Amino acid sequence: MCDCNIPSAFSEKMRKARKPHNCCECLDKINIGENYQYCSGVWDGEPNSYKTCISCLKLRENYESETGECAAFGHLRESISNAFYLNYGVKEFINDYPEYSDELKKLFSIKN
């Protein structure tokens, strides 16, 4: 079940950056020429837009597929963290999902 606020209007597009942007999830720079997801909509009467880098988009899609829940824009790290169990942290989570190792390390600011 999705606890996310459903927008009254919504648009989702893949774009190529013509200027630098920051990802709404990991806050890293989306460089000129990189692809990213651009979503805009109206939530509770207020318009907003979100830019998500490909790494975080991949994580969001996997999270939603695995859990059946949505991750609100800007809250992917929190949503994934809430999936952790007692004595089960991000490093254990990364070990359990090696195919997303680089993306998870980026999202949680873990250096190799």
All heavy atoms as an XYZ file, in Angstrom:
903
protein
N       0.846     -1.181      0.000
C       0.000      0.000      0.000
C       0.885      1.235      0.000
O       1.834      1.333      0.737
C      -0.896     -0.037      1.224
C      -1.872      1.086      1.288
S      -2.935      1.034     -0.142
C      -4.407      1.657      0.493
N       0.559      2.178     -0.794
C       1.347      3.399     -0.926
C       0.841      4.470      0.033
O      -0.342      4.787      0.041
C       1.279      3.900     -2.365
S       2.241      5.384     -2.631
N       1.751      5.000      0.848
C       1.406      6.074      1.770
C       1.756      7.443      1.201
O       1.593      8.448      1.876
C       2.134      5.885      3.100
C       1.595      4.695      3.868
O       0.404      4.376      3.700
O       2.364      4.087      4.624
N       2.249      7.484     -0.028
C       2.643      8.755     -0.638
C       1.418      9.607     -0.930
O       0.345      9.102     -1.204
C       3.404      8.513     -1.936
S       5.005      7.747     -1.702
N       1.628     10.889     -0.881
C       0.607     11.854     -1.238
C       0.399     11.784     -2.753
O       1.336     11.974     -3.520
C       1.098     13.236     -0.831
C       0.020     14.117     -0.312
O      -1.145     13.771     -0.341
N       0.425     15.277      0.163
N      -0.806     11.531     -3.204
C      -1.095     11.420     -4.622
C      -1.302     12.816     -5.209
O      -2.121     13.591     -4.708
C      -2.355     10.551     -4.865
C      -2.213      9.182     -4.190
C      -2.648     10.399     -6.349
C      -1.047      8.354     -4.662
N      -0.546     13.174     -6.264
C      -0.695     14.512     -6.845
C      -1.977     14.638     -7.662
O      -2.479     13.659     -8.217
C       0.528     14.632     -7.756
C       0.855     13.231     -8.130
C       0.488     12.383     -6.937
N      -2.499     15.862     -7.737
C      -3.696     16.099     -8.543
C      -3.337     16.221    -10.020
O      -4.194     16.054    -10.884
C      -4.434     17.345     -8.060
O      -3.580     18.469     -8.086
N      -2.093     16.527    -10.322
C      -1.573     16.553    -11.692
C      -0.144     16.022    -11.615
O       0.560     16.243    -10.625
C      -1.585     17.964    -12.249
N       0.292     15.288    -12.642
C       1.619     14.686    -12.586
C       2.167     14.480    -13.986
O       1.438     14.105    -14.901
C       1.563     13.338    -11.857
C       2.904     12.708    -11.648
C       3.751     13.160    -10.660
C       3.324     11.656    -12.447
C       4.990     12.585    -10.454
C       4.559     11.063    -12.255
C       5.401     11.530    -11.256
N       3.458     14.726    -14.153
C       4.158     14.494    -15.410
C       5.520     13.889    -15.089
O       6.183     14.320    -14.146
C       4.331     15.811    -16.170
O       5.116     15.604    -17.322
N       5.926     12.909    -15.884
C       7.212     12.236    -15.689
C       7.907     12.139    -17.043
O       7.311     11.692    -18.015
C       6.968     10.845    -15.128
C       8.192      9.994    -14.977
C       7.848      8.591    -14.499
O       6.794      8.410    -13.866
O       8.628      7.695    -14.782
N       9.164     12.595    -17.107
C       9.927     12.571    -18.357
C      11.371     12.222    -18.070
O      11.896     12.543    -17.005
C       9.900     13.939    -19.038
C       8.532     14.423    -19.450
C       8.601     15.826    -20.017
C       7.193     16.314    -20.325
N       7.159     17.697    -20.725
N      12.005     11.590    -19.032
C      13.449     11.411    -18.983
C      14.036     12.571    -19.776
O      13.560     12.888    -20.867
C      13.859     10.072    -19.593
C      13.419      8.880    -18.764
S      14.025      8.885    -17.048
C      15.780      8.732    -17.296
N      15.054     13.216    -19.213
C      15.685     14.368    -19.855
C      17.197     14.194    -19.868
O      17.745     13.427    -19.088
C      15.350     15.655    -19.109
C      13.917     16.096    -19.232
C      13.734     17.433    -18.572
N      12.419     18.000    -18.847
C      11.985     19.120    -18.315
N      12.728     19.808    -17.474
N      10.779     19.566    -18.624
N      17.844     14.964    -20.715
C      19.300     15.055    -20.730
C      19.639     16.457    -20.233
O      19.105     17.456    -20.754
C      19.845     14.835    -22.138
C      21.373     14.806    -22.182
C      21.896     14.455    -23.551
C      21.714     12.963    -23.711
N      22.588     12.409    -24.749
N      20.507     16.533    -19.237
C      20.823     17.811    -18.594
C      21.513     18.772    -19.561
O      22.514     18.429    -20.172
C      21.696     17.571    -17.367
N      20.945     19.972    -19.673
C      21.574     21.044    -20.452
C      22.337     21.994    -19.530
O      23.076     22.850    -19.994
C      20.519     21.807    -21.243
C      19.894     20.942    -22.328
C      18.958     21.738    -23.178
N      17.801     22.125    -22.365
C      16.817     22.901    -22.780
N      16.845     23.396    -23.990
N      15.801     23.184    -21.995
N      22.117     21.841    -18.238
C      22.855     22.598    -17.230
C      22.941     21.690    -15.999
O      22.199     20.716    -15.873
C      22.177     23.919    -16.903
C      20.813     23.783    -16.267
C      20.231     25.142    -15.957
C      18.959     24.984    -15.133
N      18.410     26.281    -14.724
N      23.832     21.968    -15.072
C      23.949     21.119    -13.875
C      22.695     21.198    -12.999
O      22.063     22.253    -12.892
C      25.156     21.700    -13.127
C      25.898     22.504    -14.136
C      24.873     22.999    -15.116
N      22.329     20.076    -12.419
C      21.220     19.982    -11.472
C      21.703     19.149    -10.292
O      22.752     18.512    -10.359
C      20.016     19.258    -12.101
C      19.461     19.920    -13.304
N      18.707     21.068    -13.255
C      19.537     19.579    -14.614
C      18.350     21.416    -14.473
N      18.839     20.529    -15.324
N      20.923     19.100     -9.232
C      21.192     18.209     -8.111
C      20.070     17.186     -8.012
O      18.893     17.543     -8.153
C      21.321     18.971     -6.793
C      22.592     19.774     -6.724
O      23.582     19.442     -7.369
N      22.581     20.830     -5.958
N      20.443     15.947     -7.728
C      19.461     14.885     -7.535
C      18.698     15.154     -6.237
O      19.298     15.502     -5.213
C      20.175     13.536     -7.468
S      19.088     12.146     -7.070
N      17.378     14.969     -6.267
C      16.551     15.220     -5.077
C      16.750     14.143     -4.013
O      16.315     14.321     -2.877
C      15.073     15.309     -5.467
S      14.319     13.764     -6.011
N      17.410     13.049     -4.348
C      17.615     11.953     -3.395
C      19.017     11.972     -2.784
O      19.165     12.142     -1.590
C      17.350     10.602     -4.068
C      15.960     10.457     -4.644
C      14.837     10.510     -3.618
O      15.091     10.488     -2.397
O      13.674     10.579     -4.042
N      20.045     11.805     -3.605
C      21.417     11.717     -3.085
C      22.083     13.083     -3.011
O      23.156     13.217     -2.424
C      22.251     10.759     -3.931
S      22.564     11.335     -5.626
N      21.473     14.096     -3.616
C      21.950     15.482     -3.644
C      23.226     15.660     -4.462
O      23.787     16.749     -4.494
C      22.139     16.043     -2.223
C      20.929     15.927     -1.299
C      21.244     16.505      0.070
C      19.704     16.589     -1.904
N      23.692     14.594     -5.139
C      24.854     14.708     -6.011
C      24.490     15.483     -7.261
O      23.323     15.587     -7.637
C      25.383     13.329     -6.412
C      26.311     12.733     -5.372
O      26.600     13.392     -4.354
O      26.744     11.582     -5.586
N      25.515     15.996     -7.919
C      25.310     16.777     -9.127
C      24.923     15.869    -10.294
O      25.488     14.787    -10.472
C      26.583     17.537     -9.478
C      26.410     18.492    -10.652
C      27.688     19.203    -11.000
C      27.886     20.343    -10.022
N      29.003     21.215    -10.398
N      23.965     16.302    -11.065
C      23.632     15.710    -12.358
C      24.335     16.618    -13.365
O      23.999     17.794    -13.491
C      22.109     15.687    -12.608
C      21.407     14.842    -11.540
C      21.808     15.160    -14.010
C      19.883     14.958    -11.533
N      25.354     16.093    -14.021
C      26.195     16.896    -14.901
C      25.549     17.106    -16.271
O      24.688     16.327    -16.705
C      27.557     16.221    -15.077
C      28.344     16.203    -13.794
O      28.526     17.235    -13.160
N      28.801     15.037    -13.392
N      26.010     18.132    -16.956
C      25.563     18.417    -18.320
C      25.781     17.171    -19.168
O      26.828     16.529    -19.111
C      26.338     19.619    -18.899
C      26.004     20.886    -18.105
C      26.043     19.799    -20.386
C      26.867     22.085    -18.452
N      24.753     16.791    -19.928
C      24.830     15.633    -20.811
C      24.346     14.335    -20.192
O      24.134     13.356    -20.893
N      24.165     14.303    -18.860
C      23.676     13.094    -18.194
C      22.154     13.026    -18.263
O      21.476     14.053    -18.185
C      24.117     13.064    -16.727
C      25.598     12.855    -16.557
C      26.020     12.795    -15.096
O      25.312     13.317    -14.213
O      27.087     12.229    -14.842
N      21.647     11.828    -18.377
C      20.207     11.609    -18.345
C      19.718     11.636    -16.900
O      20.456     11.251    -15.985
C      19.844     10.276    -18.983
C      20.077     10.270    -20.473
O      19.904     11.285    -21.139
N      20.491      9.147    -21.008
N      18.482     12.076    -16.708
C      17.862     12.090    -15.389
C      16.349     12.045    -15.559
O      15.818     12.298    -16.647
C      18.288     13.318    -14.575
C      17.795     14.638    -15.112
C      16.643     15.229    -14.594
C      18.470     15.308    -16.125
C      16.184     16.448    -15.074
C      18.017     16.527    -16.613
C      16.879     17.094    -16.086
O      16.419     18.296    -16.566
N      15.664     11.705    -14.484
C      14.200     11.700    -14.495
C      13.714     13.046    -13.964
O      14.173     13.511    -12.915
C      13.658     10.583    -13.616
C      12.140     10.532    -13.578
C      11.624      9.611    -12.496
O      12.024      9.713    -11.347
N      10.742      8.707    -12.879
N      12.784     13.655    -14.704
C      12.173     14.907    -14.280
C      10.698     14.635    -14.023
O       9.979     14.171    -14.909
C      12.330     15.978    -15.360
C      11.622     17.266    -15.029
C      12.205     18.198    -14.181
C      10.363     17.548    -15.549
C      11.551     19.384    -13.863
C       9.703     18.734    -15.242
C      10.309     19.637    -14.398
O       9.660     20.810    -14.084
N      10.252     14.900    -12.810
C       8.844     14.733    -12.452
C       8.322     16.054    -11.916
O       9.004     16.735    -11.137
C       8.676     13.651    -11.384
S       9.103     12.001    -11.970
N       7.125     16.396    -12.338
C       6.477     17.601    -11.819
C       5.025     17.281    -11.547
O       4.457     16.352    -12.122
C       6.600     18.757    -12.816
O       5.946     18.434    -14.028
N       4.455     18.031    -10.640
C       3.068     17.793    -10.303
C       2.550     18.811     -9.315
O       3.246     19.763     -8.947
N       1.330     18.583     -8.894
C       0.683     19.440     -7.906
C       0.271     18.564     -6.734
O      -0.543     17.655     -6.882
C      -0.548     20.160     -8.510
C      -1.234     21.019     -7.453
C      -0.142     20.984     -9.725
N       0.886     18.804     -5.578
C       0.598     18.062     -4.355
C      -0.042     19.024     -3.360
O       0.537     20.063     -3.040
C       1.889     17.493     -3.757
C       2.486     16.366     -4.523
C       2.297     15.032     -4.293
C       3.393     16.444     -5.634
N       3.010     14.291     -5.198
C       3.689     15.126     -6.034
C       3.961     17.492     -6.351
C       4.535     14.835     -7.097
C       4.800     17.209     -7.403
C       5.080     15.894     -7.762
N      -1.216     18.693     -2.882
C      -1.941     19.540     -1.922
C      -2.042     20.982     -2.410
O      -1.859     21.934     -1.648
C      -1.278     19.502     -0.539
C      -1.402     18.146      0.135
O      -2.412     17.453     -0.125
O      -0.499     17.785      0.902
N      -2.302     21.142     -3.713
C      -2.482     22.471     -4.273
C      -1.194     23.221     -4.570
O      -1.232     24.343     -5.051
N      -0.055     22.634     -4.266
C       1.235     23.290     -4.474
C       2.016     22.595     -5.586
O       2.254     21.389     -5.523
C       2.074     23.249     -3.185
C       1.491     24.029     -2.037
C       1.506     25.524     -2.287
O       2.484     26.041     -2.870
O       0.517     26.184     -1.912
N       2.449     23.346     -6.616
C       3.261     22.743     -7.672
C       4.688     22.490     -7.191
O       5.204     23.223     -6.350
C       3.234     23.798     -8.781
C       3.023     25.083     -8.062
C       2.191     24.758     -6.857
N       5.283     21.436     -7.700
C       6.668     21.128     -7.368
C       7.259     20.278     -8.473
O       6.526     19.677     -9.258
C       6.766     20.407     -6.024
C       8.037     20.770     -5.278
O       9.051     21.124     -5.882
N       7.984     20.682     -3.963
N       8.579     20.218     -8.535
C       9.256     19.370     -9.508
C      10.470     18.732     -8.844
O      11.017     19.271     -7.867
C       9.670     20.171    -10.740
O      10.600     21.161    -10.400
N      10.872     17.574     -9.375
C      11.957     16.788     -8.802
C      12.815     16.226     -9.921
O      12.301     15.755    -10.937
C      11.402     15.635     -7.961
C      10.527     16.112     -6.829
C       9.152     16.219     -6.993
C      11.074     16.478     -5.611
C       8.345     16.673     -5.970
C      10.278     16.940     -4.575
C       8.912     17.024     -4.761
O       8.107     17.481     -3.745
N      14.119     16.271     -9.717
C      15.076     15.710    -10.657
C      15.799     14.567     -9.946
O      16.326     14.764     -8.846
C      16.058     16.783    -11.112
C      15.388     17.926    -11.838
C      16.319     19.113    -11.976
C      15.601     20.296    -12.589
N      14.901     21.092    -11.596
N      15.802     13.389    -10.564
C      16.399     12.206     -9.954
C      17.459     11.631    -10.877
O      17.178     11.369    -12.054
C      15.321     11.135     -9.680
O      14.256     11.718     -8.919
C      15.897      9.966     -8.905
N      18.670     11.435    -10.350
C      19.740     10.835    -11.149
C      19.390      9.378    -11.466
O      18.529      8.773    -10.819
C      21.082     10.929    -10.431
S      21.288      9.848     -8.991
N      20.047      8.826    -12.447
C      19.757      7.471    -12.895
C      20.012      6.449    -11.780
O      19.244      5.497    -11.625
C      20.575      7.133    -14.161
C      20.173      8.063    -15.318
C      20.408      5.669    -14.555
C      18.703      8.017    -15.706
N      21.059      6.640    -10.983
C      21.355      5.705     -9.882
C      20.205      5.643     -8.885
O      19.765      4.569     -8.487
C      22.633      6.117     -9.140
O      23.754      5.942     -9.943
N      19.716      6.806     -8.481
C      18.633      6.837     -7.500
C      17.310      6.381     -8.118
O      16.489      5.751     -7.440
C      18.497      8.232     -6.896
S      19.892      8.656     -5.807
N      17.113      6.659     -9.396
C      15.917      6.169    -10.084
C      15.900      4.642    -10.075
O      14.874      4.024     -9.778
C      15.875      6.697    -11.522
C      14.764      6.164    -12.417
C      13.396      6.479    -11.829
C      14.912      6.733    -13.821
N      17.049      4.046    -10.346
C      17.181      2.584    -10.331
C      16.863      2.031     -8.937
O      16.137      1.048     -8.793
C      18.610      2.232    -10.751
C      18.921      0.801    -10.939
C      20.347      0.675    -11.472
C      20.846     -0.733    -11.449
N      22.236     -0.839    -11.907
N      17.374      2.691     -7.903
C      17.087      2.264     -6.528
C      15.608      2.415     -6.192
O      15.014      1.540     -5.568
C      17.910      3.070     -5.521
C      19.377      2.727     -5.420
C      20.078      3.693     -4.477
C      19.570      1.297     -4.937
N      14.999      3.544     -6.593
C      13.584      3.772     -6.297
C      12.717      2.695     -6.964
O      11.821      2.133     -6.337
C      13.114      5.144     -6.756
C      11.617      5.353     -6.459
C      11.015      6.619     -7.011
N      11.543      7.780     -6.319
C      12.231      8.742     -6.908
N      12.487      8.698     -8.194
N      12.664      9.761     -6.212
N      13.015      2.416     -8.231
C      12.245      1.397     -8.941
C      12.384      0.033     -8.273
O      11.403     -0.693     -8.129
C      12.674      1.337    -10.407
C      12.214      2.550    -11.197
C      12.798      2.616    -12.600
O      13.769      1.877    -12.902
O      12.280      3.415    -13.400
N      13.593     -0.316     -7.831
C      13.795     -1.591     -7.151
C      13.086     -1.611     -5.800
O      12.437     -2.601     -5.448
C      15.281     -1.892     -6.962
C      15.498     -3.235     -6.321
O      15.216     -4.267     -6.904
N      15.988     -3.228     -5.088
N      13.191     -0.521     -5.036
C      12.527     -0.444     -3.733
C      11.024     -0.644     -3.884
O      10.412     -1.430     -3.164
C      12.822      0.909     -3.070
C      12.017      1.133     -1.811
C      12.417      0.563     -0.611
C      10.839      1.884     -1.839
C      11.663      0.751      0.539
C      10.091      2.068     -0.693
C      10.510      1.499      0.494
O       9.755      1.672      1.628
N      10.431      0.063     -4.836
C       8.985     -0.034     -5.035
C       8.580     -1.418     -5.518
O       7.550     -1.953     -5.106
C       8.519      1.063     -5.988
C       8.644      2.439     -5.346
C       8.280      3.603     -6.250
O       7.986      3.382     -7.447
O       8.296      4.738     -5.758
N       9.416     -2.030     -6.346
C       9.141     -3.386     -6.834
C       9.244     -4.418     -5.704
O       8.405     -5.309     -5.586
C      10.123     -3.728     -7.957
O      10.023     -5.073     -8.315
N      10.263     -4.273     -4.861
C      10.500     -5.220     -3.760
C       9.483     -5.092     -2.643
O       9.061     -6.081     -2.060
C      11.909     -5.022     -3.187
C      13.026     -5.457     -4.092
C      13.274     -6.949     -4.052
O      13.080     -7.567     -2.992
O      13.653     -7.487     -5.100
N       9.103     -3.855     -2.317
C       8.251     -3.635     -1.146
C       6.780     -3.434     -1.494
O       5.920     -3.577     -0.618
C       8.712     -2.396     -0.350
O       8.537     -1.232     -1.166
C      10.160     -2.527      0.103
N       6.493     -3.046     -2.727
C       5.118     -2.719     -3.099
C       4.692     -1.367     -2.564
O       3.515     -1.011     -2.614
N       5.631     -0.595     -2.046
C       5.352      0.736     -1.502
C       6.086      1.776     -2.329
O       7.085      1.482     -2.961
C       5.812      0.826     -0.044
C       5.084     -0.129      0.868
C       5.545     -0.022      2.314
O       6.300      0.920      2.629
O       5.147     -0.869      3.105
N       5.589      2.996     -2.302
C       6.281      4.064     -3.017
C       7.236      4.781     -2.063
O       7.109      4.686     -0.850
C       5.285      5.043     -3.617
S       4.341      5.967     -2.409
N       8.189      5.468     -2.661
C       9.109      6.306     -1.896
C       8.871      7.739     -2.348
O       9.050      8.057     -3.521
C      10.551      5.886     -2.154
N       8.433      8.579     -1.443
C       8.164      9.979     -1.785
C       9.456     10.646     -2.258
O      10.548     10.311     -1.794
C       7.610     10.717     -0.576
N       9.327     11.567     -3.200
C      10.497     12.280     -3.698
C      11.237     12.946     -2.540
O      10.641     13.587     -1.692
C      10.080     13.337     -4.733
C       9.555     12.741     -5.996
C       8.210     12.820     -6.296
C      10.399     12.105     -6.888
C       7.713     12.275     -7.470
C       9.913     11.549     -8.056
C       8.565     11.631     -8.353
N      12.550     12.770     -2.534
C      13.380     13.337     -1.478
C      13.458     12.473     -0.230
O      14.131     12.836      0.727
N      12.779     11.321     -0.228
C      12.742     10.471      0.955
C      13.161      9.031      0.668
O      12.832      8.130      1.437
C      11.336     10.480      1.564
C      10.932     11.821      2.067
N      11.307     12.304      3.298
C      10.218     12.807      1.471
C      10.819     13.522      3.453
N      10.160     13.849      2.353
N      13.893      8.810     -0.422
C      14.313      7.450     -0.768
C      15.222      6.856      0.303
O      15.044      5.715      0.721
C      15.003      7.432     -2.133
C      15.474      6.073     -2.627
C      14.292      5.123     -2.774
C      16.221      6.218     -3.947
N      16.181      7.645      0.766
C      17.104      7.156      1.806
C      16.332      6.737      3.050
O      16.558      5.682      3.617
C      18.117      8.250      2.147
C      19.182      7.839      3.129
C      20.147      8.964      3.395
N      20.411      9.650      2.136
C      21.211     10.668      1.996
N      21.853     11.139      3.008
N      21.387     11.260      0.834
N      15.388      7.548      3.466
C      14.559      7.248      4.635
C      13.712      5.993      4.401
O      13.604      5.140      5.284
C      13.650      8.439      4.935
C      12.719      8.243      6.094
C      11.787      9.434      6.277
O      12.018     10.493      5.683
O      10.808      9.275      7.026
N      13.131      5.867      3.220
C      12.305      4.697      2.911
C      13.128      3.415      2.957
O      12.699      2.414      3.523
C      11.661      4.848      1.530
O      10.771      5.919      1.518
N      14.320      3.464      2.364
C      15.186      2.282      2.383
C      15.640      2.002      3.814
O      15.645      0.854      4.256
C      16.385      2.462      1.435
C      15.884      2.436     -0.018
C      17.429      1.375      1.661
C      16.945      2.767     -1.049
N      16.001      3.045      4.558
C      16.433      2.866      5.950
C      15.355      2.229      6.799
O      15.634      1.419      7.678
C      16.831      4.211      6.571
O      17.960      4.736      5.950
N      14.103      2.584      6.551
C      12.998      2.013      7.321
C      12.824      0.527      7.051
O      12.167     -0.171      7.826
C      11.699      2.757      7.032
C      11.681      4.125      7.652
O      12.413      4.421      8.591
N      10.848      5.000      7.123
N      13.415      0.035      5.974
C      13.343     -1.387      5.653
C      14.383     -2.195      6.443
O      14.346     -3.421      6.435
C      13.541     -1.612      4.153
N      15.297     -1.508      7.130
C      16.335     -2.202      7.888
C      15.743     -2.831      9.151
O      14.805     -2.311      9.735
C      17.450     -1.256      8.311
C      18.216     -0.635      7.178
C      19.058      0.416      7.424
C      18.107     -1.096      5.879
C      19.771      1.016      6.403
C      18.814     -0.518      4.850
C      19.647      0.546      5.112
N      16.317     -3.906      9.587
C      15.916     -4.582     10.819
C      16.892     -4.215     11.933
O      17.960     -3.671     11.685
C      15.924     -6.093     10.620
C      14.986     -6.549      9.549
C      15.453     -6.891      8.289
C      13.619     -6.613      9.786
C      14.595     -7.295      7.289
C      12.757     -7.015      8.787
C      13.245     -7.358      7.547
O      12.386     -7.753      6.563
N      16.542     -4.556     13.158
C      17.430     -4.348     14.295
C      18.748     -5.062     14.021
O      18.763     -6.214     13.587
C      16.777     -4.904     15.568
C      17.502     -4.660     16.876
C      17.629     -3.156     17.149
C      16.767     -5.328     18.009
N      19.871     -4.400     14.261
C      21.209     -4.930     14.011
C      21.458     -5.223     12.534
O      22.288     -6.050     12.183
C      21.486     -6.198     14.828
C      21.443     -5.917     16.305
O      21.919     -4.874     16.760
N      20.864     -6.813     17.059
N      20.725     -4.590     11.670
C      20.877     -4.764     10.231
C      20.976     -3.384      9.638
O      19.994     -2.659      9.555
C      19.659     -5.521      9.676
C      19.707     -5.826      8.194
C      20.395     -6.931      7.728
C      19.050     -5.019      7.288
C      20.420     -7.235      6.380
C      19.068     -5.307      5.935
C      19.759     -6.416      5.490
O      19.783     -6.717      4.149
N      22.171     -3.002      9.264
C      22.384     -1.648      8.781
C      22.600     -1.582      7.287
O      22.441     -2.568      6.570
N      23.006     -0.413      6.835
C      23.150     -0.179      5.404
C      24.232     -1.064      4.787
O      24.084     -1.543      3.670
C      23.387      1.322      5.103
C      24.736      1.786      5.608
C      23.230      1.602      3.625
N      25.311     -1.321      5.517
C      26.373     -2.160      4.949
C      25.904     -3.597      4.747
O      26.232     -4.224      3.739
C      27.626     -2.093      5.815
C      28.274     -0.719      5.733
C      29.552     -0.607      6.495
C      30.088      0.804      6.317
N      31.325      1.019      6.995
N      25.118     -4.096      5.663
C      24.538     -5.433      5.491
C      23.538     -5.435      4.330
O      23.476     -6.388      3.557
C      23.858     -5.903      6.782
C      24.803     -6.199      7.927
C      25.253     -4.968      8.690
O      24.731     -3.864      8.449
O      26.146     -5.114      9.537
N      22.796     -4.352      4.236
C      21.827     -4.215      3.151
C      22.549     -4.223      1.803
O      22.121     -4.886      0.854
C      21.035     -2.914      3.340
C      19.848     -2.772      2.445
C      18.690     -3.477      2.698
C      19.878     -1.927      1.350
C      17.570     -3.353      1.879
C      18.774     -1.785      0.530
C      17.616     -2.502      0.793
N      23.649     -3.499      1.715
C      24.453     -3.458      0.490
C      24.979     -4.850      0.158
O      24.959     -5.267     -1.002
C      25.601     -2.436      0.624
C      25.028     -1.013      0.614
C      26.639     -2.622     -0.474
C      26.020      0.064      0.985
N      25.429     -5.584      1.175
C      25.922     -6.942      0.941
C      24.820     -7.863      0.415
O      25.081     -8.771     -0.372
C      26.522     -7.537      2.218
C      27.835     -6.895      2.591
O      28.528     -6.339      1.742
N      28.173     -6.950      3.864
N      23.582     -7.625      0.834
C      22.460     -8.450      0.382
C      22.005     -8.080     -1.032
O      21.312     -8.862     -1.680
C      21.269     -8.321      1.342
C      21.487     -9.073      2.645
O      22.466     -9.842      2.733
O      20.681     -8.882      3.561
N      22.344     -6.896     -1.497
C      21.957     -6.443     -2.837
C      23.200     -5.966     -3.599
O      23.330     -4.786     -3.925
C      20.927     -5.305     -2.753
C      19.584     -5.765     -2.288
C      19.261     -5.785     -0.931
C      18.633     -6.211     -3.201
C      18.021     -6.242     -0.502
C      17.393     -6.658     -2.777
C      17.102     -6.665     -1.428
O      15.878     -7.108     -1.009
N      24.124     -6.884     -3.896
C      25.377     -6.474     -4.556
C      25.157     -5.813     -5.912
O      25.959     -4.982     -6.334
C      26.162     -7.780     -4.689
C      25.150     -8.866     -4.569
C      24.056     -8.326     -3.697
N      24.054     -6.138     -6.593
C      23.795     -5.522     -7.898
C      23.469     -4.036     -7.778
O      23.490     -3.300     -8.770
C      22.675     -6.264     -8.647
C      21.304     -6.161     -8.004
C      20.988     -7.208     -6.941
O      21.915     -7.727     -6.297
O      19.800     -7.504     -6.747
N      23.172     -3.559     -6.565
C      22.888     -2.140     -6.325
C      23.941     -1.514     -5.409
O      23.714     -0.442     -4.853
C      21.498     -1.968     -5.707
C      20.397     -2.400     -6.636
C      19.764     -3.627     -6.472
C      20.015     -1.612     -7.705
C      18.767     -4.042     -7.346
C      19.022     -2.017     -8.584
C      18.408     -3.234     -8.401
O      17.436     -3.640     -9.262
N      25.068     -2.159     -5.279
C      26.117     -1.711     -4.364
C      26.547     -0.264     -4.626
O      26.571      0.563     -3.711
C      27.322     -2.646     -4.470
O      28.383     -2.174     -3.696
N      26.885      0.046     -5.868
C      27.350      1.400     -6.181
C      26.277      2.449     -5.912
O      26.560      3.512     -5.362
C      27.793      1.489     -7.643
C      29.046      0.672     -7.926
O      29.802      0.373     -6.973
O      29.267      0.330     -9.101
N      25.039      2.144     -6.289
C      23.950      3.099     -6.102
C      23.665      3.333     -4.622
O      23.454      4.467     -4.190
C      22.679      2.606     -6.800
C      22.761      2.611     -8.310
C      23.401      1.357     -8.914
O      23.841      0.465     -8.159
O      23.461      1.286    -10.154
N      23.654      2.252     -3.822
C      23.393      2.388     -2.384
C      24.522      3.149     -1.696
O      24.267      3.993     -0.831
C      23.199      1.016     -1.745
C      21.879      0.326     -2.090
C      21.944     -1.150     -1.755
C      20.724      0.997     -1.375
N      25.755      2.876     -2.072
C      26.890      3.606     -1.488
C      26.782      5.084     -1.795
O      27.060      5.933     -0.942
C      28.204      3.042     -1.998
C      28.556      1.693     -1.410
C      29.852      1.147     -1.975
C      30.156     -0.209     -1.407
N      31.381     -0.787     -2.007
N      26.355      5.419     -3.019
C      26.189      6.820     -3.386
C      25.080      7.473     -2.585
O      25.246      8.559     -2.032
C      25.900      6.917     -4.883
C      25.694      8.318     -5.382
C      25.398      8.329     -6.866
C      24.994      9.709     -7.320
N      24.491      9.727     -8.686
N      23.935      6.807     -2.488
C      22.783      7.357     -1.774
C      23.099      7.590     -0.292
O      22.694      8.585      0.296
C      21.574      6.441     -1.912
C      20.281      6.904     -1.229
C      19.764      8.179     -1.901
C      19.232      5.825     -1.291
N      23.820      6.652      0.322
C      24.132      6.755      1.757
C      25.489      7.367      2.031
O      25.981      7.306      3.155
C      24.011      5.368      2.411
C      22.577      4.930      2.580
C      21.966      4.144      1.620
C      21.840      5.331      3.677
C      20.635      3.744      1.766
C      20.526      4.945      3.829
C      19.911      4.148      2.873
N      26.122      7.936      0.998
C      27.421      8.626      1.138
C      28.469      7.753      1.801
O      29.170      8.183      2.718
C      27.263      9.930      1.916
O      26.323     10.768      1.297
N      28.601      6.522      1.329
C      29.598      5.593      1.858
C      30.762      5.550      0.896
O      30.595      5.253     -0.281
C      28.996      4.184      2.053
C      27.903      4.237      3.100
C      30.077      3.175      2.438
C      27.150      2.938      3.271
N      31.944      5.839      1.397
C      33.155      5.791      0.578
C      33.699      4.368      0.607
O      33.592      3.669      1.605
C      34.219      6.753      1.126
C      33.733      8.181      1.260
C      33.444      8.801     -0.065
C      32.987     10.232      0.121
N      32.177     10.729     -0.937
N      34.294      3.947     -0.515
C      34.865      2.587     -0.593
C      35.955      2.379      0.404
O      36.638      3.086      0.893
C      35.395      2.312     -1.991
C      34.226      2.135     -2.957
O      33.156      1.720     -2.573
N      34.478      2.488     -4.198
